[in-house]
């Protein structure tokens, strides 16, 4: 049924981390509801909005690394983790 997908350990970890982030953000949102605020992003965002923007921009960071460099994707991962942290905190 899902044989088209290359289910490697790395792929499983990737999707598991995304699912864990969504579960944690949902629990946190239920316990402490967020209010929209304006940070360095040009729009007012909630925690969920900033998580989505951070994940989406991390995908673009990885695509840039794949497209224009021979550098390891571990560096792209490190940059993405830092970027998501920045967007969640100050975005």
Secondary structure as UniProt FT lines:
FT   TURN            3..4
FT   HELIX           9..31
FT   HELIX           47..68
FT   HELIX           73..90
//
